[in-house]
Amino acid sequence: MPNGGPSYPAFLVNTRPAAKLLTLGCDPHVCYAVTALEFLTGDISDVTTSPPLTFRLDTAADVSMIPGAWLDGQQQLGPFFTVLEGTVHLGTAGGEVPCLMAIGGRFRFLGFAAEYPIEVAVVPTLGRPYGLLSLRDIVRHFDIRSVPPLAATHVGRVELRPKSEPGPGEVEESAPSARSRP
């Protein structure tokens, strides 16, 4: 990224104390990874971008998920997806949830030009002020590296290097999975 910012999209890894763990005599620190995404619609000559939205990495979600209110609420994501008819039940850490699938979406990490395809589950009962980015959508497009190696009590970054970009000593074998826009 220009201007001395990070070179690759990333999740910031934050910690917070969990009082229940402390009362049991356990290490009270729990971690969560958070980032900001934008959704895009239109073609190269007329792109509309959503406001930046907060997403947490969720390794237990079958697919990425957004609260149902984001389609027609303040976030206005309806125009960025095609919502399919029919309810499906998909898995989360808390069990299965009924949802609608929204397809044909494109996203990018805030501050980066490369965009990636995405399908999301629209979950009326998500009840969070953030979306859930599934591991499925990360491993499709990125190699994951921690920067620096993370300790339970430290804030760090989980860096995402596009799969189309070979790492040291690697040879590029596949076509790019992202489109860059100027």
NUKOLDO-226397 format. One line per 2 residues: number of its first residue (from 1); for each residue x, y, z of C-alpha. Coordinates in nm, 3 decimals. Example, Ala and Ser with C-alpha at 12.3 -4.5 7.8 and 13.67 -1.06 7.14 Angstrom:
<recs>
1> 1.230/-0.450/0.780  1.367/-0.106/0.714
</recs>
This chain:
<recs>
1> 0.000/0.000/0.000  0.136/0.346/-0.077
3> 0.223/0.604/0.187  0.400/0.358/0.417
5> 0.090/0.158/0.510  0.073/-0.221/0.520
7> 0.156/-0.401/0.197  -0.116/-0.664/0.239
9> -0.470/-0.675/0.377  -0.482/-0.793/0.736
11> -0.696/-0.866/1.035  -0.600/-0.685/1.353
13> -0.582/-0.930/1.639  -0.724/-0.783/1.957
15> -0.742/-0.925/2.305  -0.991/-0.871/2.580
17> -1.017/-1.020/2.927  -1.284/-1.281/2.995
19> -1.377/-1.248/3.362  -1.523/-1.600/3.372
21> -1.185/-1.747/3.277  -1.006/-1.536/3.539
23> -1.241/-1.659/3.814  -1.141/-2.016/3.721
25> -0.772/-1.930/3.749  -0.720/-1.953/3.372
27> -0.543/-1.712/3.143  -0.823/-1.455/3.095
29> -0.717/-1.328/2.752  -0.930/-1.413/2.452
31> -0.847/-1.304/2.097  -1.055/-1.198/1.804
33> -0.953/-1.085/1.457  -1.124/-0.785/1.299
35> -1.100/-0.600/0.966  -1.297/-0.358/0.749
37> -1.444/-0.453/0.411  -1.612/-0.261/0.132
39> -1.855/-0.414/-0.117  -1.862/-0.307/-0.482
41> -2.117/-0.309/-0.760  -2.112/-0.180/-1.116
43> -1.844/-0.195/-1.381  -1.506/-0.029/-1.406
45> -1.653/0.296/-1.543  -1.926/0.325/-1.278
47> -1.837/0.156/-0.948  -2.047/0.204/-0.638
49> -1.880/0.122/-0.308  -2.049/0.045/0.023
51> -1.941/0.223/0.337  -1.664/0.033/0.521
53> -1.814/-0.243/0.736  -1.660/-0.427/1.028
55> -1.606/-0.801/0.993  -1.463/-1.057/1.232
57> -1.287/-1.371/1.120  -1.506/-1.670/1.207
59> -1.343/-2.007/1.152  -1.663/-2.192/1.246
61> -1.899/-2.023/0.999  -1.975/-2.237/0.692
63> -1.983/-1.921/0.477  -1.940/-1.550/0.542
65> -2.247/-1.398/0.708  -2.408/-1.058/0.737
67> -2.695/-0.944/0.960  -3.026/-0.937/0.774
69> -3.069/-0.568/0.858  -2.765/-0.485/0.643
71> -2.957/-0.548/0.319  -3.200/-0.258/0.353
73> -3.089/-0.086/0.672  -2.829/0.188/0.709
75> -2.566/-0.027/0.533  -2.784/-0.064/0.218
77> -2.613/-0.379/0.085  -2.915/-0.495/-0.117
79> -2.783/-0.361/-0.451  -2.448/-0.537/-0.401
81> -2.591/-0.892/-0.411  -2.854/-1.110/-0.572
83> -3.053/-1.274/-0.292  -3.170/-1.627/-0.371
85> -3.514/-1.751/-0.271  -3.547/-2.025/-0.015
87> -3.410/-2.063/0.335  -3.104/-2.278/0.399
89> -2.955/-2.383/0.733  -2.581/-2.323/0.770
91> -2.340/-2.390/1.052  -2.183/-2.149/1.299
93> -2.002/-2.206/1.627  -2.341/-2.183/1.799
95> -2.516/-2.435/1.574  -2.716/-2.409/1.255
97> -2.898/-2.088/1.162  -3.168/-2.027/0.901
99> -3.056/-1.782/0.634  -3.086/-1.669/0.275
101> -2.791/-1.687/0.035  -2.679/-1.368/-0.139
103> -2.457/-1.428/-0.442  -2.266/-1.226/-0.700
105> -2.098/-0.998/-0.447  -1.754/-0.842/-0.471
107> -1.550/-0.717/-0.177  -1.219/-0.557/-0.101
109> -1.030/-0.480/0.214  -1.046/-0.113/0.311
111> -0.749/0.069/0.160  -0.671/-0.195/-0.104
113> -0.775/-0.198/-0.470  -0.790/-0.574/-0.536
115> -1.142/-0.715/-0.523  -1.264/-1.068/-0.469
117> -1.591/-1.254/-0.533  -1.802/-1.346/-0.233
119> -2.127/-1.520/-0.144  -2.277/-1.443/0.195
121> -2.547/-1.586/0.415  -2.800/-1.324/0.518
123> -2.889/-1.413/0.877  -3.186/-1.228/1.029
125> -3.088/-1.344/1.377  -2.713/-1.270/1.360
127> -2.758/-0.999/1.624  -2.409/-0.853/1.598
129> -2.292/-0.508/1.484  -2.043/-0.677/1.251
131> -2.036/-0.938/0.977  -1.855/-1.271/0.992
133> -1.587/-1.345/0.732  -1.551/-1.720/0.698
135> -1.222/-1.900/0.670  -1.363/-2.036/0.341
137> -1.341/-1.689/0.185  -0.992/-1.629/0.319
139> -0.823/-1.954/0.208  -0.980/-1.923/-0.140
141> -0.785/-1.606/-0.210  -0.504/-1.569/0.043
143> -0.214/-1.730/0.222  -0.222/-1.649/0.592
145> 0.079/-1.528/0.791  0.100/-1.387/1.143
147> 0.302/-1.067/1.178  0.474/-1.082/1.426
149> 0.423/-1.429/1.577  0.130/-1.381/1.810
151> 0.128/-1.434/2.184  -0.197/-1.460/2.377
153> -0.143/-1.130/2.557  -0.029/-0.920/2.259
155> -0.209/-0.744/1.981  -0.079/-0.846/1.641
157> -0.178/-0.872/1.278  -0.281/-1.166/1.064
159> -0.159/-1.072/0.718  -0.328/-1.200/0.402
161> -0.108/-1.240/0.095  -0.294/-1.292/-0.232
163> -0.255/-1.648/-0.361  -0.154/-1.511/-0.701
165> 0.162/-1.369/-0.547  0.438/-1.624/-0.481
167> 0.622/-1.612/-0.151  0.998/-1.648/-0.112
169> 1.115/-1.958/-0.300  0.766/-2.031/-0.439
171> 0.666/-2.043/-0.804  0.338/-1.894/-0.922
173> 0.117/-2.172/-1.061  -0.232/-2.029/-1.090
175> -0.411/-1.732/-1.236  -0.480/-1.434/-1.009
177> -0.796/-1.460/-0.801  -0.850/-1.086/-0.779
179> -0.912/-0.796/-1.008  -0.727/-0.475/-0.930
181> -0.881/-0.140/-0.998  -0.680/0.179/-1.036
</recs>
